[in-house]
């Protein structure tokens, strides 16, 4: 998966705030990248474990979504791709993560309602920093305790400014 960052198919302000970049998604695979910034570091001055877990979660979710019925080839069809939520995730940390990181997600198995995935975070030298497995549930809407269900928010297309 090469080229450059792609637009994320769903609007996720948390992911945008962290600066995660989607570099590829399709056929049960996904790649995200991030250049670590001071706000991403822990007191040891390496990537915070929560950031690594978020990278893994998002990479695995994109991998799961990319192979779902309705997901476009190459991960493009945001309007047809289903929503999903993380049901379970197990993470192991192997070494401190520094510099530019890549998160690779892979779909291992899926059913009509569930996806089973794994993810890896690699440093600039290709060394494994963290590994995870995750289980995701496909949803059409998120139930919200008696309130109206929340639907998945696709990224809105850019709005052209009106002429003066």
MDTraj code that builds the backbone (N, CA, C; nanometers):
import mdtraj as md
import numpy as np

residues = "UNK UNK UNK UNK UNK UNK UNK UNK UNK UNK UNK UNK UNK UNK UNK UNK UNK UNK UNK UNK UNK UNK UNK UNK UNK UNK UNK UNK UNK UNK UNK UNK UNK UNK UNK UNK UNK UNK UNK UNK UNK UNK UNK UNK UNK UNK UNK UNK UNK UNK UNK UNK UNK UNK UNK UNK UNK UNK UNK UNK UNK UNK UNK UNK UNK UNK UNK UNK UNK UNK UNK UNK UNK UNK UNK UNK UNK UNK UNK UNK UNK UNK UNK UNK UNK UNK UNK UNK UNK UNK UNK UNK UNK UNK UNK UNK UNK UNK UNK UNK UNK UNK UNK UNK UNK UNK UNK UNK UNK UNK UNK UNK UNK UNK UNK UNK UNK UNK UNK UNK UNK UNK UNK UNK UNK UNK UNK UNK UNK UNK UNK UNK UNK UNK UNK UNK UNK UNK UNK UNK UNK UNK UNK UNK UNK UNK UNK UNK UNK UNK UNK UNK UNK UNK UNK UNK UNK UNK UNK UNK UNK UNK UNK UNK".split()
xyz = np.array([
    [0.0848, -0.1165, 0.0000],
    [0.0000, 0.0000, 0.0000],
    [0.0895, 0.1230, 0.0000],
    [0.0901, 0.1891, -0.1118],
    [0.1775, 0.3038, -0.1261],
    [0.1006, 0.4204, -0.1834],
    [0.1693, 0.5272, -0.2110],
    [0.1085, 0.6458, -0.2696],
    [0.1100, 0.7598, -0.1717],
    [0.0040, 0.7767, -0.0976],
    [-0.0073, 0.8834, 0.0002],
    [-0.1290, 0.8614, 0.0860],
    [-0.1481, 0.9486, 0.1845],
    [-0.2635, 0.9316, 0.2725],
    [-0.3946, 0.9419, 0.1945],
    [-0.4919, 0.8608, 0.2371],
    [-0.6251, 0.8585, 0.1774],
    [-0.7241, 0.9228, 0.2740],
    [-0.8351, 0.9740, 0.2227],
    [-0.9372, 1.0242, 0.3151],
    [-1.0002, 0.9080, 0.3902],
    [-1.0262, 0.9267, 0.5189],
    [-1.0931, 0.8229, 0.5967],
    [-1.2405, 0.8223, 0.5613],
    [-1.3003, 0.7033, 0.5430],
    [-1.4398, 0.6972, 0.5011],
    [-1.5391, 0.7405, 0.6082],
    [-1.5028, 0.7383, 0.7347],
    [-1.5929, 0.7802, 0.8412],
    [-1.5372, 0.9038, 0.9097],
    [-1.6255, 0.9878, 0.9561],
    [-1.5864, 1.1060, 1.0315],
    [-1.5562, 1.0630, 1.1745],
    [-1.4305, 1.0764, 1.2164],
    [-1.3912, 1.0381, 1.3510],
    [-1.2976, 1.1460, 1.4059],
    [-1.3529, 1.2428, 1.4795],
    [-1.2709, 1.3536, 1.5298],
    [-1.1524, 1.3091, 1.6163],
    [-1.1685, 1.2009, 1.6932],
    [-1.0593, 1.1519, 1.7776],
    [-0.9399, 1.1113, 1.6929],
    [-0.9650, 1.0367, 1.5852],
    [-0.8584, 0.9907, 1.4959],
    [-0.7922, 1.1101, 1.4274],
    [-0.8736, 1.2064, 1.3852],
    [-0.8199, 1.3271, 1.3224],
    [-0.7295, 1.4039, 1.4186],
    [-0.7720, 1.4151, 1.5444],
    [-0.6935, 1.4875, 1.6450],
    [-0.5574, 1.4225, 1.6667],
    [-0.5541, 1.2895, 1.6650],
    [-0.4275, 1.2185, 1.6845],
    [-0.3347, 1.2312, 1.5638],
    [-0.3905, 1.2562, 1.4461],
    [-0.3090, 1.2681, 1.3255],
    [-0.2814, 1.1362, 1.2561],
    [-0.3683, 1.0359, 1.2763],
    [-0.3502, 0.9081, 1.2073],
    [-0.3816, 0.9259, 1.0596],
    [-0.3018, 0.8636, 0.9738],
    [-0.3208, 0.8712, 0.8291],
    [-0.3511, 0.7323, 0.7748],
    [-0.4584, 0.7220, 0.6984],
    [-0.4933, 0.5973, 0.6311],
    [-0.4171, 0.5921, 0.4991],
    [-0.3331, 0.4892, 0.4819],
    [-0.2522, 0.4749, 0.3598],
    [-0.3043, 0.3655, 0.2681],
    [-0.3945, 0.2845, 0.3155],
    [-0.4502, 0.1817, 0.2290],
    [-0.5524, 0.0993, 0.3034],
    [-0.6512, 0.0499, 0.2286],
    [-0.7548, -0.0336, 0.2862],
    [-0.8244, -0.1087, 0.1741],
    [-0.8231, -0.2414, 0.1817],
    [-0.8917, -0.3214, 0.0820],
    [-0.8575, -0.4679, 0.0960],
    [-0.9513, -0.5518, 0.0554],
    [-0.9306, -0.6965, 0.0548],
    [-0.8853, -0.7502, 0.1899],
    [-0.9424, -0.6961, 0.2980],
    [-0.9108, -0.7464, 0.4310],
    [-0.7782, -0.6994, 0.4875],
    [-0.7202, -0.5956, 0.4279],
    [-0.5923, -0.5401, 0.4745],
    [-0.6086, -0.3897, 0.4947],
    [-0.5324, -0.3321, 0.5858],
    [-0.5322, -0.1872, 0.6043],
    [-0.3971, -0.1431, 0.6572],
    [-0.3603, -0.0206, 0.6232],
    [-0.2358, 0.0380, 0.6728],
    [-0.2606, 0.1814, 0.7167],
    [-0.2152, 0.2126, 0.8374],
    [-0.2178, 0.3490, 0.8889],
    [-0.0754, 0.3889, 0.9240],
    [-0.0510, 0.5191, 0.9228],
    [0.0812, 0.5705, 0.9607],
    [0.0643, 0.6924, 1.0492],
    [0.1682, 0.7172, 1.1282],
    [0.1709, 0.8366, 1.2116],
    [0.3151, 0.8757, 1.2373],
    [0.3411, 1.0051, 1.2328],
    [0.4684, 1.0612, 1.2771],
    [0.4474, 1.1048, 1.4207],
    [0.5207, 1.0453, 1.5130],
    [0.5010, 1.0782, 1.6537],
    [0.5322, 1.2250, 1.6817],
    [0.4457, 1.2857, 1.7618],
    [0.4597, 1.4236, 1.8060],
    [0.4747, 1.4231, 1.9581],
    [0.5189, 1.5331, 2.0180],
    [0.5363, 1.5357, 2.1641],
    [0.4110, 1.4939, 2.2426],
    [0.2935, 1.5269, 2.1948],
    [0.1709, 1.4904, 2.2644],
    [0.1363, 1.3427, 2.2574],
    [0.2081, 1.2658, 2.1749],
    [0.1860, 1.1217, 2.1628],
    [0.2741, 1.0411, 2.2583],
    [0.3648, 1.1076, 2.3282],
    [0.4673, 1.0375, 2.4058],
    [0.4283, 1.0204, 2.5516],
    [0.4868, 0.9172, 2.6138],
    [0.4690, 0.8963, 2.7570],
    [0.5875, 0.9584, 2.8316],
    [0.5991, 0.9321, 2.9602],
    [0.7065, 0.9931, 3.0398],
    [0.8449, 0.9371, 3.0062],
    [0.8528, 0.8292, 2.9293],
    [0.9796, 0.7744, 2.8826],
    [1.0195, 0.8342, 2.7477],
    [0.9330, 0.9216, 2.6924],
    [0.9560, 0.9870, 2.5637],
    [0.9509, 0.8902, 2.4451],
    [0.8648, 0.7890, 2.4585],
    [0.8336, 0.6970, 2.3479],
    [0.6813, 0.6948, 2.3344],
    [0.6300, 0.6341, 2.2281],
    [0.4857, 0.6328, 2.2031],
    [0.4090, 0.5785, 2.3231],
    [0.3049, 0.6489, 2.3626],
    [0.2183, 0.6058, 2.4714],
    [0.1446, 0.4785, 2.4287],
    [0.1287, 0.3848, 2.5201],
    [0.0597, 0.2604, 2.4894],
    [-0.0824, 0.2815, 2.4399],
    [-0.1499, 0.3830, 2.4902],
    [-0.2857, 0.4127, 2.4442],
    [-0.2889, 0.4534, 2.2979],
    [-0.1856, 0.5254, 2.2538],
    [-0.1771, 0.5618, 2.1124],
    [-0.1560, 0.4366, 2.0281],
    [-0.0664, 0.3477, 2.0721],
    [-0.0423, 0.2243, 1.9972],
    [-0.1683, 0.1385, 1.9906],
    [-0.2423, 0.1325, 2.1005],
    [-0.3663, 0.0545, 2.0999],
    [-0.4692, 0.1170, 2.0056],
    [-0.4741, 0.2487, 2.0007],
    [-0.5658, 0.3150, 1.9082],
    [-0.5252, 0.2876, 1.7644],
    [-0.3959, 0.2961, 1.7339],
    [-0.3481, 0.2629, 1.5991],
    [-0.3898, 0.1217, 1.5595],
    [-0.3690, 0.0279, 1.6495],
    [-0.4046, -0.1113, 1.6225],
    [-0.5552, -0.1274, 1.6036],
    [-0.6329, -0.0656, 1.6901],
    [-0.7791, -0.0739, 1.6824],
    [-0.8293, -0.0204, 1.5486],
    [-0.7804, 0.0941, 1.5071],
    [-0.8264, 0.1566, 1.3832],
    [-0.7802, 0.0763, 1.2614],
    [-0.6566, 0.0278, 1.2633],
    [-0.6071, -0.0527, 1.1505],
    [-0.6877, -0.1817, 1.1361],
    [-0.7161, -0.2477, 1.2485],
    [-0.7940, -0.3711, 1.2425],
    [-0.9377, -0.3430, 1.1979],
    [-0.9957, -0.2338, 1.2443],
    [-1.1317, -0.1982, 1.2032],
    [-1.1385, -0.1707, 1.0528],
    [-1.0413, -0.0977, 1.0004],
    [-1.0397, -0.0714, 0.8559],
    [-1.0227, -0.2016, 0.7769],
    [-0.9395, -0.2918, 0.8264],
    [-0.9225, -0.4208, 0.7585],
    [-1.0538, -0.4982, 0.7580],
    [-1.1225, -0.5005, 0.8720],
    [-1.2509, -0.5711, 0.8813],
    [-1.3535, -0.5083, 0.7882],
    [-1.3618, -0.3775, 0.7894],
    [-1.4616, -0.3076, 0.7083],
    [-1.4324, -0.3215, 0.5590],
    [-1.3047, -0.3317, 0.5211],
    [-1.2678, -0.3337, 0.3792],
    [-1.3142, -0.4599, 0.3075],
    [-1.3410, -0.5658, 0.3811],
    [-1.3841, -0.6912, 0.3192],
    [-1.5330, -0.7161, 0.3404],
    [-1.6022, -0.6195, 0.3983],
    [-1.7451, -0.6363, 0.4251],
    [-1.8258, -0.6184, 0.2975],
    [-1.9389, -0.6887, 0.2858],
    [-2.0260, -0.6657, 0.1702],
    [-2.0632, -0.5182, 0.1627],
    [-2.0501, -0.4602, 0.0444],
    [-2.0814, -0.3189, 0.0273],
    [-1.9609, -0.2297, 0.0359],
    [-1.8498, -0.2781, 0.0927],
    [-1.7291, -0.1962, 0.0981],
    [-1.6680, -0.1946, -0.0399],
    [-1.6304, -0.0778, -0.0854],
    [-1.5744, -0.0653, -0.2198],
    [-1.4368, -0.1259, -0.2294],
    [-1.3960, -0.1649, -0.3484],
    [-1.2606, -0.2153, -0.3705],
    [-1.1631, -0.1056, -0.3355],
    [-1.0606, -0.1394, -0.2602],
    [-0.9651, -0.0380, -0.2183],
    [-1.0160, 0.0447, -0.1022],
    [-1.1274, 0.0060, -0.0432],
    [-1.1770, 0.0742, 0.0759],
    [-1.2431, 0.2058, 0.0472],
    [-1.2986, 0.2258, -0.0730],
    [-1.3467, 0.3566, -0.1079],
    [-1.4905, 0.3905, -0.0763],
    [-1.5811, 0.2966, -0.0682],
    [-1.7231, 0.3296, -0.0620],
    [-1.7709, 0.3507, 0.0797],
    [-1.7551, 0.4711, 0.1294],
    [-1.7946, 0.5013, 0.2666],
    [-1.9445, 0.4909, 0.2860],
    [-2.0224, 0.5265, 0.1839],
    [-2.1664, 0.5261, 0.1987],
    [-2.2217, 0.3839, 0.2131],
    [-2.1548, 0.2836, 0.1589],
    [-2.2051, 0.1476, 0.1633],
    [-2.1368, 0.0637, 0.2712],
    [-2.0208, 0.1036, 0.3194],
    [-1.9477, 0.0246, 0.4178],
    [-2.0218, 0.0264, 0.5509],
    [-2.0287, -0.0869, 0.6188],
    [-2.1003, -0.0922, 0.7464],
    [-2.0199, -0.0277, 0.8582],
    [-2.0910, 0.0082, 0.9642],
    [-2.0235, 0.0524, 1.0843],
    [-1.9828, -0.0696, 1.1650],
    [-1.8901, -0.0524, 1.2556],
    [-1.8547, -0.1618, 1.3438],
    [-1.8028, -0.1071, 1.4741],
    [-1.8098, -0.1894, 1.5757],
    [-1.7607, -0.1522, 1.7079],
    [-1.6665, -0.2611, 1.7573],
    [-1.5717, -0.2199, 1.8377],
    [-1.4770, -0.3135, 1.8971],
    [-1.5470, -0.3867, 2.0113],
    [-1.5440, -0.5187, 2.0052],
    [-1.6021, -0.6017, 2.1105],
    [-1.4935, -0.6433, 2.2094],
    [-1.3750, -0.6763, 2.1554],
    [-1.2655, -0.7264, 2.2386],
    [-1.1344, -0.6980, 2.1676],
    [-1.0312, -0.6697, 2.2482],
    [-0.8986, -0.6444, 2.1911],
    [-0.7933, -0.6871, 2.2933],
    [-0.6935, -0.7590, 2.2473],
    [-0.5807, -0.7992, 2.3322],
    [-0.4536, -0.7472, 2.2688],
    [-0.3736, -0.6759, 2.3455],
    [-0.2536, -0.6113, 2.2924],
    [-0.1305, -0.6567, 2.3697],
    [-0.0219, -0.6808, 2.2960],
    [0.1092, -0.7102, 2.3552],
    [0.2081, -0.6066, 2.3029],
    [0.2905, -0.5536, 2.3927],
    [0.3922, -0.4548, 2.3570],
    [0.5287, -0.5232, 2.3586],
    [0.6040, -0.5126, 2.2474],
    [0.7319, -0.5807, 2.2352],
    [0.8511, -0.4902, 2.2609],
    [0.8431, -0.3665, 2.2130],
    [0.9563, -0.2729, 2.2273],
    [0.9026, -0.1315, 2.2226],
    [0.9810, -0.0351, 2.2720],
    [0.9378, 0.1049, 2.2628],
    [0.9221, 0.1460, 2.1166],
    [0.8200, 0.2244, 2.0899],
    [0.7924, 0.2710, 1.9538],
    [0.8328, 0.4177, 1.9425],
    [0.9135, 0.4474, 1.8393],
    [0.9626, 0.5833, 1.8184],
    [0.9586, 0.6174, 1.6702],
    [0.9544, 0.7466, 1.6399],
    [0.9633, 0.7936, 1.5014],
    [0.8346, 0.7770, 1.4239],
    [0.8474, 0.7434, 1.2955],
    [0.7304, 0.7204, 1.2083],
    [0.6878, 0.5756, 1.2248],
    [0.5607, 0.5552, 1.2567],
    [0.5089, 0.4211, 1.2829],
    [0.4089, 0.3816, 1.1755],
    [0.4045, 0.2507, 1.1490],
    [0.3052, 0.1922, 1.0568],
    [0.2237, 0.0902, 1.1339],
    [0.0934, 0.0956, 1.1170],
    [0.0045, -0.0043, 1.1757],
    [-0.0587, -0.0816, 1.0612],
    [-0.0472, -0.2131, 1.0661],
    [-0.1008, -0.3006, 0.9627],
    [-0.2115, -0.3862, 1.0221],
    [-0.3290, -0.3811, 0.9627],
    [-0.4415, -0.4609, 1.0084],
    [-0.4731, -0.5691, 0.9073],
    [-0.5118, -0.6867, 0.9558],
    [-0.5464, -0.7996, 0.8697],
    [-0.6735, -0.8655, 0.9211],
    [-0.7667, -0.8890, 0.8304],
    [-0.8868, -0.9641, 0.8626],
    [-0.8518, -1.1126, 0.8588],
    [-0.8773, -1.1837, 0.9680],
    [-0.8500, -1.3275, 0.9754],
    [-0.9723, -1.4099, 0.9368],
    [-1.0905, -1.3650, 0.9819],
    [-1.2149, -1.4391, 0.9562],
    [-1.3314, -1.3447, 0.9801],
    [-1.4394, -1.3666, 0.9050],
    [-1.5585, -1.2862, 0.9285],
    [-1.6824, -1.3715, 0.9127],
    [-1.7856, -1.3303, 0.9832],
    [-1.9180, -1.3879, 0.9676],
    [-2.0098, -1.2741, 0.9246],
    [-2.1388, -1.2991, 0.9206],
    [-2.2326, -1.1934, 0.8809],
    [-2.2318, -1.0767, 0.9795],
    [-2.1994, -1.1032, 1.1059],
    [-2.2068, -0.9970, 1.2067],
    [-2.0758, -0.9688, 1.2802],
    [-1.9747, -1.0543, 1.2638],
    [-1.8509, -1.0396, 1.3406],
    [-1.7286, -1.0463, 1.2491],
    [-1.6207, -0.9815, 1.2946],
    [-1.4921, -0.9882, 1.2243],
    [-1.3826, -1.0151, 1.3268],
    [-1.2905, -1.1031, 1.2904],
    [-1.1779, -1.1406, 1.3759],
    [-1.0509, -1.0959, 1.3048],
    [-0.9694, -1.0174, 1.3733],
    [-0.8580, -0.9485, 1.3085],
    [-0.7299, -0.9588, 1.3903],
    [-0.6206, -0.9182, 1.3256],
    [-0.4958, -0.8972, 1.3990],
    [-0.4311, -0.7715, 1.3448],
    [-0.3445, -0.7119, 1.4263],
    [-0.2751, -0.5906, 1.3853],
    [-0.1338, -0.5880, 1.4392],
    [-0.0501, -0.5138, 1.3693],
    [0.0903, -0.4983, 1.4098],
    [0.1287, -0.3513, 1.3972],
    [0.2109, -0.3026, 1.4897],
    [0.2725, -0.1708, 1.4779],
    [0.4210, -0.1921, 1.4583],
    [0.4734, -0.1327, 1.3500],
    [0.6146, -0.1439, 1.3153],
    [0.6810, -0.0067, 1.3230],
    [0.8079, -0.0062, 1.3635],
    [0.8818, 0.1203, 1.3623],
    [0.9440, 0.1425, 1.2247],
    [1.0215, 0.2500, 1.2101],
    [1.0800, 0.2848, 1.0800],
    [1.1722, 0.1765, 1.0248],
    [1.2308, 0.0952, 1.1124],
    [1.3201, -0.0122, 1.0696],
    [1.2452, -0.1426, 1.0434],
    [1.1135, -0.1407, 1.0576],
    [1.0343, -0.2611, 1.0344],
    [1.0294, -0.3539, 1.1535],
    [1.0774, -0.3091, 1.2699],
    [1.0742, -0.3933, 1.3896],
    [0.9354, -0.3893, 1.4528],
    [0.8908, -0.5043, 1.5004],
    [0.7604, -0.5153, 1.5638],
    [0.7630, -0.4492, 1.7013],
    [0.6753, -0.3502, 1.7200],
    [0.6655, -0.2802, 1.8487],
    [0.5474, -0.3286, 1.9308],
    [0.4361, -0.3602, 1.8628],
    [0.3162, -0.4060, 1.9322],
    [0.2345, -0.4949, 1.8390],
    [0.1600, -0.5863, 1.8991],
    [0.0748, -0.6787, 1.8239],
    [-0.0590, -0.6872, 1.8965],
    [-0.1669, -0.7032, 1.8206],
    [-0.2993, -0.7163, 1.8821],
    [-0.3862, -0.8113, 1.8022],
    [-0.4841, -0.8664, 1.8712],
    [-0.5951, -0.9337, 1.8048],
    [-0.7210, -0.8600, 1.8479],
    [-0.8193, -0.8579, 1.7601],
    [-0.9417, -0.7861, 1.7917],
    [-1.0637, -0.8523, 1.7312],
    [-1.1749, -0.8367, 1.7998],
    [-1.3037, -0.8846, 1.7524],
    [-1.3953, -0.7640, 1.7375],
    [-1.4631, -0.7560, 1.6235],
    [-1.5500, -0.6426, 1.5920],
    [-1.6887, -0.6929, 1.5557],
    [-1.7900, -0.6125, 1.5860],
    [-1.9284, -0.6434, 1.5506],
    [-1.9764, -0.5389, 1.4506],
    [-2.0335, -0.5863, 1.3402],
    [-2.0898, -0.4964, 1.2393],
    [-2.2251, -0.4458, 1.2882],
    [-2.2497, -0.3157, 1.2732],
    [-2.3743, -0.2525, 1.3160],
    [-2.4256, -0.1580, 1.2087],
    [-2.5565, -0.1431, 1.2025],
    [-2.6164, -0.0410, 1.1151],
    [-2.6322, 0.0907, 1.1901],
    [-2.6553, 0.0836, 1.3209],
    [-2.6689, 0.2027, 1.4048],
    [-2.6275, 0.1639, 1.5457],
    [-2.5958, 0.2621, 1.6268],
    [-2.5515, 0.2385, 1.7633],
    [-2.6663, 0.2673, 1.8593],
    [-2.7119, 0.1667, 1.9362],
    [-2.8181, 0.1928, 2.0333],
    [-2.7659, 0.2842, 2.1439],
    [-2.8508, 0.3749, 2.1913],
    [-2.8034, 0.4765, 2.2862],
    [-2.8969, 0.4932, 2.4051],
    [-2.9257, 0.3866, 2.4777],
    [-2.9983, 0.3938, 2.6038],
    [-3.1276, 0.4740, 2.6015],
    [-3.2225, 0.4379, 2.5167],
    [-3.3517, 0.5040, 2.5161],
    [-3.3607, 0.6221, 2.4208],
    [-3.2475, 0.6769, 2.3802],
    [-3.2499, 0.7868, 2.2843],
    [-3.2544, 0.7303, 2.1441],
    [-3.2665, 0.8176, 2.0486],
    [-3.2670, 0.7754, 1.9091],
    [-3.1309, 0.7151, 1.8741],
    [-3.1295, 0.6099, 1.7918],
    [-3.0047, 0.5441, 1.7528],
    [-2.9167, 0.6404, 1.6749],
    [-2.7873, 0.6311, 1.6992],
    [-2.6899, 0.7126, 1.6278],
    [-2.6420, 0.6352, 1.5063],
    [-2.6411, 0.7002, 1.3903],
    [-2.5937, 0.6355, 1.2690],
    [-2.4485, 0.6713, 1.2453],
    [-2.3824, 0.5889, 1.1656],
    [-2.2428, 0.6104, 1.1303],
    [-2.2296, 0.7400, 1.0524],
    [-2.1322, 0.8220, 1.0879],
    [-2.1118, 0.9511, 1.0237],
    [-2.0022, 0.9407, 0.9191],
    [-2.0424, 0.9398, 0.7926],
    [-1.9453, 0.9391, 0.6837],
    [-1.8822, 1.0767, 0.6738],
    [-1.7612, 1.0807, 0.6232],
    [-1.6949, 1.2077, 0.6019],
    [-1.7713, 1.2842, 0.4954],
    [-1.8054, 1.4081, 0.5265],
    [-1.8795, 1.4906, 0.4308],
    [-1.7860, 1.5361, 0.3195],
    [-1.8365, 1.5409, 0.1956],
    [-1.7516, 1.5916, 0.0873],
    [-1.7245, 1.7400, 0.1106],
    [-1.6088, 1.7885, 0.0622],
    [-1.5773, 1.9298, 0.0819],
    [-1.6818, 2.0178, 0.0150],
    [-1.7149, 2.1274, 0.0796],
    [-1.8124, 2.2223, 0.0270],
    [-1.7358, 2.3355, -0.0401],
    [-1.7713, 2.3615, -0.1665],
    [-1.7059, 2.4699, -0.2395],
    [-1.7568, 2.6031, -0.1865],
    [-1.6679, 2.7010, -0.1695],
    [-1.7135, 2.8326, -0.1232],
    [-1.8020, 2.8989, -0.2290],
    [-1.8995, 2.9753, -0.1812],
    [-1.9861, 3.0469, -0.2738],
    [-1.9112, 3.1634, -0.3363],
    [-1.9374, 3.1916, -0.4636],
    [-1.8700, 3.3045, -0.5265],
    [-1.9101, 3.4356, -0.4600],
    [-1.8189, 3.5342, -0.4577],
    [-1.8510, 3.6625, -0.3923],
    [-1.9575, 3.7404, -0.4646],
])
top = md.Topology()
chain = top.add_chain()
for i, resn in enumerate(residues, 1):
    res = top.add_residue(resn, chain, resSeq=i)
    for name in ("N", "CA", "C"):
        top.add_atom(name, md.element.get_by_symbol(name[0]), res)
traj = md.Trajectory(xyz[None], top)
